[in-house]
């Protein structure tokens, strides 16, 4: 596991060993861990640790990950040593993980927030398409589904949507991939049926006056209903 598992806030829920879920409540019983960050050269591409535990038995309470564990340190000539040789270069001591609970956040934290979940990409994210020899009316743009290597079944197997959509419903969207240190890259775009105070359903009478959006959104909703999981909503 990443060494961050032992101490960082993003793994706090994992360390509790208590995982409620709609599919069933799961509990673990953690034992002490091995912190391998002191081993040089590093064993894996990221600082690493070994976490020990087992699934809690019926009626057994969850046992959170102990802060105390083994801290391994030492320098090895290389990673191709048998354990008998490597063990002579390694020191193991008891130590506590410095769990980050109340450390101050980034000074930029207030400038960011997690926005809407825009999914699936094939039905919402778009790229510019050819307007054709006759073009499109003013205020309308022809777009098609933006595809990505990150698309997952069943969405990756669907044909791309293509439609002339009113530009006021083609909105810029920033993703994690468009935010870099010290700057923002060009945003991607998505078709969002937002009219200023609410999102439109596919049967909203307002769509009668927005034919491009209506055509796109009706097809998108139809494909969503056909392929979505039972617990998902658009």
MDAnalysis code that builds the backbone (N, CA, C; Angstrom):
import MDAnalysis as mda
import numpy as np

u = mda.Universe.empty(702, n_residues=234, atom_resindex=np.repeat(np.arange(234), 3), trajectory=True)
u.add_TopologyAttr("name", ["N", "CA", "C"] * 234)
u.add_TopologyAttr("resid", np.arange(1, 235))
u.add_TopologyAttr("resname", ["UNK", "UNK", "UNK", "UNK", "UNK", "UNK", "UNK", "UNK", "UNK", "UNK", "UNK", "UNK", "UNK", "UNK", "UNK", "UNK", "UNK", "UNK", "UNK", "UNK", "UNK", "UNK", "UNK", "UNK", "UNK", "UNK", "UNK", "UNK", "UNK", "UNK", "UNK", "UNK", "UNK", "UNK", "UNK", "UNK", "UNK", "UNK", "UNK", "UNK", "UNK", "UNK", "UNK", "UNK", "UNK", "UNK", "UNK", "UNK", "UNK", "UNK", "UNK", "UNK", "UNK", "UNK", "UNK", "UNK", "UNK", "UNK", "UNK", "UNK", "UNK", "UNK", "UNK", "UNK", "UNK", "UNK", "UNK", "UNK", "UNK", "UNK", "UNK", "UNK", "UNK", "UNK", "UNK", "UNK", "UNK", "UNK", "UNK", "UNK", "UNK", "UNK", "UNK", "UNK", "UNK", "UNK", "UNK", "UNK", "UNK", "UNK", "UNK", "UNK", "UNK", "UNK", "UNK", "UNK", "UNK", "UNK", "UNK", "UNK", "UNK", "UNK", "UNK", "UNK", "UNK", "UNK", "UNK", "UNK", "UNK", "UNK", "UNK", "UNK", "UNK", "UNK", "UNK", "UNK", "UNK", "UNK", "UNK", "UNK", "UNK", "UNK", "UNK", "UNK", "UNK", "UNK", "UNK", "UNK", "UNK", "UNK", "UNK", "UNK", "UNK", "UNK", "UNK", "UNK", "UNK", "UNK", "UNK", "UNK", "UNK", "UNK", "UNK", "UNK", "UNK", "UNK", "UNK", "UNK", "UNK", "UNK", "UNK", "UNK", "UNK", "UNK", "UNK", "UNK", "UNK", "UNK", "UNK", "UNK", "UNK", "UNK", "UNK", "UNK", "UNK", "UNK", "UNK", "UNK", "UNK", "UNK", "UNK", "UNK", "UNK", "UNK", "UNK", "UNK", "UNK", "UNK", "UNK", "UNK", "UNK", "UNK", "UNK", "UNK", "UNK", "UNK", "UNK", "UNK", "UNK", "UNK", "UNK", "UNK", "UNK", "UNK", "UNK", "UNK", "UNK", "UNK", "UNK", "UNK", "UNK", "UNK", "UNK", "UNK", "UNK", "UNK", "UNK", "UNK", "UNK", "UNK", "UNK", "UNK", "UNK", "UNK", "UNK", "UNK", "UNK", "UNK", "UNK", "UNK", "UNK", "UNK", "UNK", "UNK", "UNK", "UNK", "UNK", "UNK", "UNK", "UNK", "UNK", "UNK", "UNK", "UNK"])
u.atoms.positions = np.array([
    [0.843, -1.179, 0.000],
    [0.000, 0.000, 0.000],
    [0.890, 1.245, 0.000],
    [0.362, 2.392, -0.498],
    [1.111, 3.640, -0.346],
    [1.334, 3.941, 1.135],
    [2.489, 4.489, 1.473],
    [2.761, 4.823, 2.872],
    [1.761, 5.834, 3.411],
    [1.158, 6.622, 2.524],
    [0.146, 7.590, 2.955],
    [-1.037, 6.915, 3.634],
    [-1.238, 5.620, 3.375],
    [-2.326, 4.879, 4.013],
    [-2.237, 4.942, 5.531],
    [-1.033, 5.029, 6.065],
    [-0.842, 4.981, 7.513],
    [-1.173, 6.291, 8.211],
    [-1.184, 7.411, 7.479],
    [-1.258, 8.684, 8.192],
    [-2.058, 9.787, 7.518],
    [-2.314, 9.716, 6.232],
    [-2.888, 10.863, 5.547],
    [-4.412, 10.862, 5.607],
    [-4.948, 12.077, 5.506],
    [-6.387, 12.255, 5.692],
    [-7.222, 11.525, 4.655],
    [-6.720, 11.424, 3.415],
    [-7.528, 10.774, 2.387],
    [-7.766, 9.296, 2.664],
    [-6.969, 8.704, 3.584],
    [-7.144, 7.293, 3.940],
    [-7.782, 7.122, 5.321],
    [-8.293, 8.215, 5.889],
    [-8.864, 8.142, 7.234],
    [-9.999, 7.128, 7.298],
    [-10.874, 7.146, 6.301],
    [-11.981, 6.197, 6.280],
    [-11.510, 4.763, 6.193],
    [-10.481, 4.525, 5.407],
    [-9.940, 3.165, 5.291],
    [-9.398, 2.685, 6.625],
    [-8.731, 3.571, 7.368],
    [-8.112, 3.159, 8.633],
    [-9.136, 2.817, 9.706],
    [-10.387, 3.264, 9.547],
    [-11.404, 2.946, 10.552],
    [-11.754, 1.466, 10.569],
    [-11.541, 0.778, 9.443],
    [-11.860, -0.653, 9.296],
    [-13.357, -0.919, 9.272],
    [-14.153, 0.125, 9.146],
    [-15.616, -0.004, 9.181],
    [-16.161, 0.597, 7.894],
    [-16.771, -0.240, 7.028],
    [-17.154, 0.205, 5.695],
    [-18.623, -0.110, 5.405],
    [-19.529, 0.759, 5.817],
    [-20.932, 0.548, 5.470],
    [-21.148, 0.794, 3.985],
    [-21.980, -0.026, 3.374],
    [-22.258, 0.106, 1.950],
    [-23.606, -0.524, 1.661],
    [-24.295, -0.051, 0.594],
    [-25.591, -0.645, 0.251],
    [-25.505, -2.147, 0.013],
    [-24.369, -2.615, -0.506],
    [-24.239, -4.045, -0.802],
    [-23.968, -4.880, 0.443],
    [-23.721, -4.232, 1.569],
    [-23.453, -4.973, 2.795],
    [-22.378, -4.319, 3.626],
    [-22.550, -4.356, 4.944],
    [-21.605, -3.733, 5.870],
    [-20.371, -4.625, 5.994],
    [-19.202, -4.048, 5.778],
    [-17.954, -4.800, 5.879],
    [-17.103, -4.234, 7.011],
    [-16.486, -5.113, 7.779],
    [-15.601, -4.698, 8.866],
    [-14.305, -5.493, 8.794],
    [-13.225, -4.838, 9.174],
    [-11.924, -5.490, 9.225],
    [-11.358, -5.413, 10.632],
    [-10.365, -6.227, 10.880],
    [-9.591, -6.159, 12.121],
    [-8.136, -5.968, 11.714],
    [-7.641, -4.742, 11.878],
    [-6.272, -4.438, 11.480],
    [-5.277, -4.849, 12.557],
    [-4.107, -5.294, 12.124],
    [-2.958, -5.507, 13.000],
    [-1.936, -4.411, 12.713],
    [-0.781, -4.506, 13.335],
    [0.254, -3.507, 13.118],
    [0.752, -3.487, 11.683],
    [1.247, -2.351, 11.254],
    [1.708, -2.172, 9.886],
    [3.234, -2.111, 9.831],
    [3.754, -2.163, 8.622],
    [5.187, -1.985, 8.391],
    [5.369, -0.720, 7.562],
    [6.077, 0.237, 8.094],
    [6.397, 1.461, 7.360],
    [7.742, 1.255, 6.656],
    [7.731, 1.235, 5.329],
    [8.932, 0.921, 4.551],
    [9.590, 2.154, 3.940],
    [9.184, 3.347, 4.377],
    [9.720, 4.561, 3.756],
    [11.204, 4.759, 4.030],
    [11.730, 4.089, 5.050],
    [13.144, 4.244, 5.375],
    [14.067, 3.315, 4.616],
    [13.512, 2.481, 3.744],
    [14.326, 1.562, 2.952],
    [14.832, 2.282, 1.705],
    [16.113, 2.223, 1.463],
    [16.705, 2.817, 0.268],
    [17.525, 1.768, -0.474],
    [17.480, 1.752, -1.807],
    [16.578, 2.546, -2.640],
    [15.134, 2.096, -2.447],
    [14.188, 2.965, -2.789],
    [12.782, 2.662, -2.554],
    [12.367, 1.395, -3.300],
    [11.489, 0.642, -2.674],
    [11.083, -0.648, -3.232],
    [10.114, -0.468, -4.389],
    [9.220, 0.516, -4.267],
    [8.202, 0.764, -5.274],
    [8.310, 2.208, -5.756],
    [7.607, 2.568, -6.831],
    [7.701, 3.934, -7.355],
    [7.235, 5.008, -6.377],
    [6.399, 4.643, -5.405],
    [5.950, 5.598, -4.386],
    [6.340, 5.052, -3.014],
    [6.497, 5.926, -2.001],
    [6.768, 5.436, -0.644],
    [5.718, 4.404, -0.245],
    [6.149, 3.330, 0.380],
    [5.243, 2.196, 0.559],
    [5.173, 1.722, 1.998],
    [4.174, 0.893, 2.243],
    [3.957, 0.288, 3.554],
    [3.269, -1.052, 3.351],
    [3.291, -1.855, 4.383],
    [2.557, -3.121, 4.379],
    [1.507, -3.045, 5.476],
    [0.273, -3.327, 5.125],
    [-0.844, -3.278, 6.064],
    [-1.328, -4.697, 6.313],
    [-1.512, -5.047, 7.568],
    [-1.968, -6.387, 7.930],
    [-3.378, -6.303, 8.516],
    [-4.194, -7.245, 8.155],
    [-5.540, -7.281, 8.709],
    [-6.305, -8.477, 8.190],
    [-7.500, -8.623, 8.682],
    [-8.374, -9.718, 8.256],
    [-9.814, -9.238, 8.325],
    [-10.669, -9.950, 7.671],
    [-12.094, -9.621, 7.746],
    [-12.622, -9.987, 9.129],
    [-13.316, -9.063, 9.751],
    [-13.874, -9.311, 11.080],
    [-14.949, -10.390, 11.000],
    [-15.007, -11.210, 12.016],
    [-16.001, -12.266, 12.056],
    [-17.391, -11.736, 12.369],
    [-18.391, -12.591, 12.235],
    [-19.774, -12.209, 12.510],
    [-19.905, -11.723, 13.949],
    [-20.467, -10.537, 14.128],
    [-20.648, -9.970, 15.458],
    [-19.403, -9.346, 16.046],
    [-18.295, -9.444, 15.368],
    [-17.036, -8.870, 15.865],
    [-16.953, -7.399, 15.462],
    [-16.575, -6.507, 16.367],
    [-16.476, -5.091, 16.007],
    [-15.278, -4.834, 15.102],
    [-15.339, -3.736, 14.381],
    [-14.202, -3.326, 13.563],
    [-13.036, -2.937, 14.466],
    [-11.843, -3.236, 14.034],
    [-10.638, -2.885, 14.781],
    [-9.796, -1.957, 13.919],
    [-9.789, -0.672, 14.270],
    [-9.115, 0.336, 13.457],
    [-7.613, 0.078, 13.386],
    [-6.994, 0.640, 12.372],
    [-5.560, 0.461, 12.192],
    [-4.793, 1.105, 13.341],
    [-3.931, 0.366, 14.033],
    [-3.157, 0.956, 15.125],
    [-2.166, 1.991, 14.594],
    [-1.924, 3.026, 15.386],
    [-0.903, 3.994, 14.988],
    [0.498, 3.432, 15.200],
    [0.637, 2.508, 16.146],
    [1.938, 1.885, 16.387],
    [2.168, 0.751, 15.397],
    [3.400, 0.634, 14.947],
    [3.753, -0.433, 14.032],
    [5.257, -0.531, 13.902],
    [5.695, -1.285, 12.937],
    [7.123, -1.450, 12.703],
    [7.611, -0.425, 11.687],
    [8.748, 0.193, 11.984],
    [9.381, 1.145, 11.073],
    [10.673, 0.512, 10.564],
    [10.711, 0.260, 9.273],
    [11.868, -0.389, 8.664],
    [12.786, 0.674, 8.059],
    [14.087, 0.491, 8.225],
    [15.049, 1.413, 7.626],
    [16.309, 0.650, 7.250],
    [17.042, 1.201, 6.313],
    [18.283, 0.571, 5.880],
    [18.556, 0.843, 4.419],
    [19.788, 0.648, 4.011],
    [20.188, 0.844, 2.615],
    [20.683, -0.483, 2.049],
    [20.095, -0.849, 0.912],
    [20.455, -2.092, 0.233],
    [21.249, -1.777, -1.032],
    [22.172, -2.635, -1.410],
    [22.905, -2.402, -2.657],
    [21.989, -2.407, -3.874],
    [20.977, -3.267, -3.851],
    [20.017, -3.362, -4.947],
    [18.820, -4.157, -4.442],
    [17.846, -4.392, -5.323],
    [16.616, -5.090, -4.944],
    [16.660, -6.580, -5.254],
    [17.794, -7.072, -5.639],
    [17.871, -8.473, -6.068],
    [18.589, -9.339, -5.041],
    [18.480, -8.975, -3.785],
    [19.143, -9.728, -2.723],
    [18.188, -10.752, -2.112],
    [18.666, -11.934, -1.777],
    [17.826, -12.856, -1.000],
    [17.573, -12.263, 0.378],
    [16.467, -12.684, 0.995],
    [16.089, -12.098, 2.281],
    [17.188, -12.254, 3.333],
    [17.908, -13.354, 3.312],
    [18.959, -13.566, 4.316],
    [20.019, -12.470, 4.247],
    [20.337, -12.005, 3.031],
    [21.308, -10.919, 2.886],
    [20.678, -9.567, 3.205],
    [19.453, -9.353, 2.700],
    [18.798, -8.056, 2.898],
    [18.524, -7.791, 4.368],
    [18.171, -8.832, 5.115],
    [17.804, -8.646, 6.523],
    [18.951, -8.062, 7.338],
    [20.184, -8.355, 6.948],
    [21.329, -7.845, 7.709],
    [21.501, -6.336, 7.553],
    [20.929, -5.768, 6.488],
    [21.053, -4.326, 6.245],
    [19.837, -3.545, 6.728],
    [18.855, -4.235, 7.287],
    [17.597, -3.583, 7.665],
    [17.458, -3.547, 9.178],
    [17.056, -2.395, 9.673],
    [16.755, -2.219, 11.091],
    [15.254, -2.056, 11.251],
    [14.678, -2.769, 12.202],
    [13.236, -2.696, 12.463],
    [13.028, -2.206, 13.887],
    [12.258, -1.114, 14.023],
    [11.951, -0.546, 15.331],
    [10.457, -0.295, 15.446],
    [9.982, -0.226, 16.680],
    [8.599, 0.170, 16.910],
    [8.492, 1.683, 16.757],
    [7.423, 2.123, 16.136],
    [7.226, 3.554, 15.962],
    [5.778, 3.872, 15.695],
    [5.409, 5.120, 15.908],
    [4.031, 5.567, 15.699],
    [3.932, 6.361, 14.411],
    [2.862, 6.131, 13.675],
    [2.603, 6.925, 12.478],
    [2.115, 8.307, 12.890],
    [2.621, 9.326, 12.239],
    [2.185, 10.702, 12.520],
    [0.919, 10.971, 11.728],
    [-0.206, 10.616, 12.320],
    [-1.488, 10.723, 11.624],
    [-1.866, 12.186, 11.468],
    [-2.174, 12.570, 10.242],
    [-2.563, 13.948, 9.949],
    [-4.071, 14.068, 10.143],
    [-4.483, 14.791, 11.160],
    [-5.907, 14.975, 11.432],
    [-6.334, 16.421, 11.244],
    [-5.642, 17.317, 11.907],
    [-6.076, 18.712, 11.915],
    [-5.053, 19.642, 11.280],
    [-4.229, 19.133, 10.399],
    [-3.252, 19.991, 9.745],
    [-3.975, 21.016, 8.881],
    [-3.473, 22.240, 8.829],
    [-4.135, 23.260, 8.017],
    [-4.145, 22.869, 6.550],
    [-5.211, 23.229, 5.855],
    [-5.311, 22.926, 4.442],
    [-4.529, 23.925, 3.610],
    [-4.596, 23.743, 2.327],
    [-3.911, 24.645, 1.410],
    [-4.498, 26.045, 1.515],
    [-3.679, 27.095, 1.385],
    [-4.230, 28.461, 1.384],
    [-5.146, 28.716, 0.198],
    [-5.108, 27.844, -0.801],
    [-5.968, 28.003, -1.973],
    [-7.253, 27.181, -1.867],
    [-7.436, 26.497, -0.749],
    [-8.560, 25.570, -0.618],
    [-9.903, 26.251, -0.847],
    [-10.059, 27.483, -0.344],
    [-11.340, 28.175, -0.467],
    [-11.671, 28.532, -1.914],
    [-10.680, 28.513, -2.785],
    [-10.904, 28.874, -4.181],
    [-11.430, 27.702, -5.013],
    [-11.452, 26.523, -4.426],
    [-11.856, 25.338, -5.173],
    [-12.985, 24.615, -4.447],
    [-13.815, 23.976, -5.214],
    [-14.819, 23.102, -4.626],
    [-15.176, 22.040, -5.660],
    [-15.668, 20.940, -5.174],
    [-16.079, 19.867, -6.061],
    [-17.438, 20.210, -6.641],
    [-17.510, 20.365, -7.928],
    [-18.761, 20.744, -8.562],
    [-19.613, 19.536, -8.895],
    [-20.420, 19.692, -9.933],
    [-21.332, 18.629, -10.334],
    [-20.563, 17.434, -10.887],
    [-21.134, 16.259, -10.721],
    [-20.591, 15.060, -11.352],
    [-21.200, 14.946, -12.738],
    [-20.385, 15.103, -13.759],
    [-20.874, 15.106, -15.144],
    [-20.503, 13.764, -15.764],
    [-21.488, 12.895, -15.843],
    [-21.250, 11.507, -16.236],
    [-22.538, 10.934, -16.805],
    [-22.449, 10.098, -17.823],
    [-21.270, 9.607, -18.528],
    [-20.768, 10.601, -19.576],
    [-19.500, 10.568, -19.852],
    [-18.873, 11.540, -20.743],
    [-19.492, 11.521, -22.130],
    [-19.760, 10.334, -22.655],
    [-20.207, 10.233, -24.039],
    [-21.535, 10.949, -24.265],
    [-22.341, 11.109, -23.233],
    [-23.644, 11.753, -23.374],
    [-23.610, 13.243, -23.073],
    [-22.523, 13.734, -22.495],
    [-22.504, 15.120, -22.023],
    [-21.324, 15.936, -22.539],
    [-20.127, 15.389, -22.503],
    [-18.969, 16.141, -22.987],
    [-18.939, 16.127, -24.511],
    [-18.547, 17.264, -25.088],
    [-18.623, 17.400, -26.545],
    [-17.357, 18.046, -27.098],
    [-17.198, 17.895, -28.402],
    [-16.173, 18.599, -29.162],
    [-16.813, 19.122, -30.437],
    [-16.184, 20.111, -31.018],
    [-16.747, 20.731, -32.213],
    [-16.756, 19.739, -33.375],
    [-17.857, 19.746, -34.131],
    [-17.989, 18.912, -35.322],
    [-18.157, 19.815, -36.539],
    [-17.955, 19.253, -37.710],
    [-18.097, 20.027, -38.940],
    [-19.538, 20.499, -39.106],
    [-19.688, 21.768, -39.479],
    [-21.033, 22.324, -39.669],
    [-21.646, 21.900, -40.992],
    [-20.865, 21.286, -41.884],
    [-21.390, 20.855, -43.168],
    [-21.417, 21.986, -44.176],
    [-21.733, 21.689, -45.422],
    [-21.696, 22.712, -46.482],
    [-22.706, 23.834, -46.291],
    [-23.804, 23.585, -45.608],
    [-24.832, 24.613, -45.422],
    [-24.657, 25.392, -44.126],
    [-23.741, 24.966, -43.265],
    [-23.524, 25.668, -42.011],
    [-24.668, 25.476, -41.032],
    [-24.661, 26.287, -39.986],
    [-25.707, 26.234, -38.959],
    [-26.145, 27.657, -38.649],
    [-27.323, 27.837, -38.075],
    [-27.797, 29.182, -37.742],
    [-26.892, 29.871, -36.719],
    [-26.988, 31.181, -36.653],
    [-26.257, 31.957, -35.657],
    [-26.692, 31.523, -34.257],
    [-25.737, 31.362, -33.356],
    [-26.050, 30.956, -31.993],
    [-26.175, 29.465, -31.809],
    [-25.860, 28.707, -32.852],
    [-25.945, 27.247, -32.802],
    [-24.589, 26.684, -33.222],
    [-24.186, 25.586, -32.611],
    [-22.919, 24.953, -32.977],
    [-23.130, 23.452, -33.107],
    [-22.538, 22.895, -34.144],
    [-22.641, 21.450, -34.316],
    [-21.550, 20.782, -33.492],
    [-21.941, 19.848, -32.641],
    [-21.001, 19.172, -31.748],
    [-21.244, 17.670, -31.792],
    [-20.244, 16.940, -31.353],
    [-20.366, 15.486, -31.221],
    [-19.768, 15.064, -29.885],
    [-20.063, 13.858, -29.482],
    [-19.562, 13.342, -28.207],
    [-18.038, 13.351, -28.196],
    [-17.470, 13.819, -27.087],
    [-16.021, 13.760, -26.893],
    [-15.681, 12.410, -26.280],
    [-14.832, 11.658, -26.949],
    [-14.484, 10.328, -26.456],
    [-13.160, 10.380, -25.698],
    [-12.980, 9.413, -24.808],
    [-11.783, 9.360, -23.983],
    [-11.378, 7.912, -23.764],
    [-10.087, 7.703, -23.586],
    [-9.598, 6.362, -23.253],
    [-10.077, 5.920, -21.883],
    [-10.585, 6.873, -21.082],
    [-11.072, 6.551, -19.743],
    [-12.528, 6.095, -19.744],
    [-13.207, 6.172, -20.897],
    [-14.591, 5.707, -20.967],
    [-14.662, 4.232, -20.587],
    [-15.727, 3.872, -19.885],
    [-15.886, 2.489, -19.419],
    [-17.169, 1.895, -19.998],
    [-17.229, 0.557, -20.073],
    [-18.463, -0.083, -20.524],
    [-19.611, 0.287, -19.589],
    [-20.842, 0.385, -20.099],
    [-21.214, 0.183, -21.508],
    [-21.028, 1.424, -22.374],
    [-20.652, 2.556, -21.754],
    [-20.640, 3.833, -22.472],
    [-19.597, 3.865, -23.579],
    [-18.479, 3.191, -23.408],
    [-17.419, 3.233, -24.413],
    [-17.837, 2.553, -25.708],
    [-18.878, 1.713, -25.642],
    [-19.313, 0.975, -26.822],
    [-20.450, 1.681, -27.569],
    [-20.957, 2.782, -27.039],
    [-22.053, 3.491, -27.699],
    [-21.528, 4.337, -28.847],
    [-22.360, 4.532, -29.844],
    [-22.020, 5.458, -30.916],
    [-22.060, 6.890, -30.389],
    [-21.209, 7.734, -30.947],
    [-21.183, 9.134, -30.532],
    [-22.471, 9.835, -30.953],
    [-22.933, 10.737, -30.106],
    [-24.034, 11.613, -30.476],
    [-23.484, 12.765, -31.306],
    [-24.290, 13.291, -32.218],
    [-23.908, 14.481, -32.979],
    [-25.163, 15.286, -33.267],
    [-25.088, 16.584, -33.005],
    [-26.276, 17.422, -33.147],
    [-25.854, 18.885, -33.206],
    [-26.679, 19.718, -33.808],
    [-26.504, 21.172, -33.767],
    [-27.238, 21.687, -32.531],
    [-26.474, 22.167, -31.550],
    [-27.022, 22.553, -30.247],
    [-26.839, 24.050, -30.029],
    [-27.826, 24.669, -29.407],
    [-27.736, 26.094, -29.086],
    [-26.512, 26.352, -28.200],
    [-25.707, 27.349, -28.577],
    [-24.423, 27.573, -27.907],
    [-24.569, 27.912, -26.434],
    [-25.688, 28.498, -26.038],
    [-25.817, 28.875, -24.623],
    [-25.910, 27.661, -23.707],
    [-26.088, 26.473, -24.299],
    [-26.130, 25.251, -23.491],
    [-24.852, 24.418, -23.624],
    [-23.856, 24.969, -24.316],
    [-22.545, 24.315, -24.414],
    [-21.618, 25.074, -23.475],
    [-21.376, 24.516, -22.313],
    [-20.713, 25.247, -21.230],
    [-19.283, 24.764, -21.006],
    [-18.381, 25.685, -20.626],
    [-17.001, 25.290, -20.306],
    [-16.941, 24.580, -18.960],
    [-16.158, 23.528, -18.890],
    [-16.042, 22.713, -17.680],
    [-14.561, 22.487, -17.366],
    [-14.178, 22.765, -16.131],
    [-12.819, 22.434, -15.704],
    [-12.828, 21.095, -14.973],
    [-11.881, 20.244, -15.335],
    [-11.672, 18.955, -14.691],
    [-10.307, 18.965, -14.009],
    [-10.026, 17.913, -13.270],
    [-8.702, 17.809, -12.680],
    [-7.610, 17.853, -13.733],
    [-7.908, 17.334, -14.922],
    [-6.909, 17.299, -15.995],
    [-6.662, 18.660, -16.618],
    [-7.514, 19.647, -16.348],
    [-7.315, 20.984, -16.918],
    [-6.764, 21.978, -15.904],
    [-6.487, 21.512, -14.683],
    [-5.888, 22.368, -13.654],
    [-4.458, 21.894, -13.418],
    [-3.503, 22.782, -13.610],
    [-2.095, 22.457, -13.415],
    [-1.498, 23.430, -12.403],
    [-0.308, 23.160, -11.906],
    [0.314, 24.112, -10.983],
    [0.426, 25.502, -11.604],
    [-0.156, 26.465, -10.933],
    [-0.043, 27.883, -11.281],
    [-0.832, 28.317, -12.509],
    [-1.610, 27.445, -13.098],
    [-2.398, 27.881, -14.253],
    [-3.517, 26.887, -14.529],
    [-4.493, 27.366, -15.297],
    [-5.574, 26.507, -15.772],
    [-5.434, 26.349, -17.278],
    [-5.566, 25.140, -17.762],
    [-5.569, 24.884, -19.194],
    [-6.939, 25.236, -19.761],
    [-7.070, 25.138, -21.073],
    [-8.370, 25.410, -21.684],
    [-9.401, 24.420, -21.153],
    [-10.580, 24.903, -20.767],
    [-11.604, 23.980, -20.270],
    [-12.153, 23.117, -21.395],
    [-12.704, 21.992, -21.026],
    [-13.456, 21.183, -21.978],
    [-14.889, 21.708, -22.005],
    [-15.724, 21.127, -22.849],
    [-17.104, 21.614, -22.970],
    [-18.092, 20.463, -22.813],
    [-19.271, 20.808, -22.326],
    [-20.324, 19.811, -22.138],
    [-21.674, 20.439, -22.440],
    [-22.587, 19.613, -22.895],
    [-23.973, 20.055, -23.100],
    [-24.697, 19.928, -21.769],
    [-25.102, 21.065, -21.206],
    [-25.769, 21.103, -19.906],
    [-27.108, 21.820, -20.067],
    [-28.236, 21.163, -19.822],
    [-29.551, 21.785, -20.009],
    [-29.932, 22.690, -18.836],
    [-29.180, 23.738, -18.630],
    [-29.368, 24.651, -17.501],
    [-29.936, 25.965, -18.015],
    [-31.038, 26.423, -17.442],
    [-31.675, 27.651, -17.914],
    [-31.599, 28.778, -16.890],
    [-30.629, 28.716, -16.001],
    [-30.411, 29.810, -15.070],
    [-30.841, 29.525, -13.658],
    [-31.905, 28.740, -13.479],
    [-32.359, 28.423, -12.130],
    [-32.655, 26.939, -11.934],
    [-32.528, 26.153, -12.997],
    [-32.830, 24.727, -12.868],
    [-32.325, 23.968, -14.088],
    [-32.199, 22.657, -13.895],
    [-31.888, 21.757, -14.994],
    [-33.181, 21.263, -15.625],
    [-33.154, 21.086, -16.919],
    [-34.351, 20.652, -17.632],
    [-34.417, 19.135, -17.718],
    [-35.601, 18.588, -17.478],
    [-35.851, 17.181, -17.758],
    [-36.146, 17.022, -19.244],
    [-36.086, 15.786, -19.727],
    [-36.300, 15.580, -21.156],
    [-37.732, 15.841, -21.585],
    [-38.676, 15.884, -20.629],
    [-40.069, 16.155, -20.979],
    [-40.504, 17.561, -20.589],
    [-39.547, 18.430, -20.275],
    [-39.876, 19.799, -19.884],
    [-40.418, 20.558, -21.090],
    [-41.563, 21.238, -20.969],
    [-42.134, 21.960, -22.111],
    [-41.232, 23.067, -22.644],
    [-40.305, 23.550, -21.837],
    [-39.374, 24.584, -22.306],
    [-38.568, 24.092, -23.502],
    [-38.307, 22.788, -23.574],
    [-37.513, 22.237, -24.668],
    [-38.183, 22.408, -26.024],
    [-39.489, 22.630, -26.034],
    [-40.179, 22.833, -27.310],
    [-39.634, 24.038, -28.056],
    [-39.076, 24.991, -27.327],
    [-38.536, 26.202, -27.948],
    [-37.025, 26.133, -28.141],
    [-36.427, 24.990, -27.839],
    [-34.971, 24.833, -27.962],
    [-34.718, 23.536, -28.730],
    [-34.941, 23.515, -30.027],
    [-34.930, 22.247, -30.769],
    [-33.591, 21.512, -30.757],
    [-32.482, 22.246, -30.826],
    [-31.179, 21.580, -30.836],
    [-30.900, 20.860, -29.537],
    [-31.071, 21.574, -28.421],
    [-30.881, 20.954, -27.112],
    [-31.870, 19.820, -26.911],
    [-33.114, 20.027, -27.345],
    [-34.137, 18.996, -27.173],
    [-33.733, 17.701, -27.877],
    [-33.204, 17.822, -29.103],
    [-32.809, 16.627, -29.847],
    [-31.675, 15.896, -29.134],
    [-30.675, 16.659, -28.685],
    [-29.544, 16.036, -27.982],
    [-29.992, 15.406, -26.669],
    [-30.737, 16.172, -25.881],
    [-31.082, 15.729, -24.535],
    [-32.032, 14.542, -24.560],
    [-32.948, 14.512, -25.510],
    [-33.872, 13.385, -25.617],
    [-33.117, 12.091, -25.924],
    [-32.162, 12.167, -26.846],
    [-31.364, 10.978, -27.171],
    [-30.480, 10.576, -25.995],
    [-29.899, 11.571, -25.328],
    [-29.017, 11.270, -24.197],
    [-29.784, 10.574, -23.079],
    [-30.954, 11.090, -22.754],
    [-31.753, 10.490, -21.686],
    [-32.194, 9.083, -22.071],
    [-32.567, 8.895, -23.334],
    [-32.989, 7.568, -23.790],
    [-31.860, 6.551, -23.644],
    [-30.640, 6.938, -24.042],
    [-29.501, 6.031, -23.907],
    [-29.151, 5.786, -22.446],
    [-29.290, 6.833, -21.636],
    [-29.015, 6.681, -20.202],
    [-29.971, 5.678, -19.568],
    [-31.244, 5.809, -19.848],
    [-32.234, 4.903, -19.265],
    [-32.014, 3.468, -19.730],
    [-31.494, 3.311, -20.931],
    [-31.285, 1.978, -21.483],
    [-30.073, 1.283, -20.869],
    [-29.044, 2.059, -20.508],
    [-27.772, 1.452, -20.110],
    [-27.364, 1.715, -18.667],
    [-28.060, 2.544, -17.944],
    [-27.642, 2.900, -16.585],
    [-27.835, 1.729, -15.631],
    [-27.138, 1.815, -14.487],
    [-27.378, 0.850, -13.422],
    [-28.638, 1.254, -12.664],
    [-29.185, 0.358, -11.878],
    [-30.461, 0.616, -11.214],
    [-30.375, 1.752, -10.204],
    [-29.187, 1.981, -9.618],
    [-29.057, 2.985, -8.560],
    [-28.610, 4.344, -9.075],
    [-28.426, 4.478, -10.390],
    [-27.909, 5.729, -10.947],
    [-29.041, 6.603, -11.453],
    [-28.821, 7.919, -11.355],
    [-29.769, 8.889, -11.897],
    [-29.000, 9.906, -12.714],
    [-29.634, 10.452, -13.753],
    [-28.991, 11.435, -14.618],
    [-29.261, 12.835, -14.104],
])
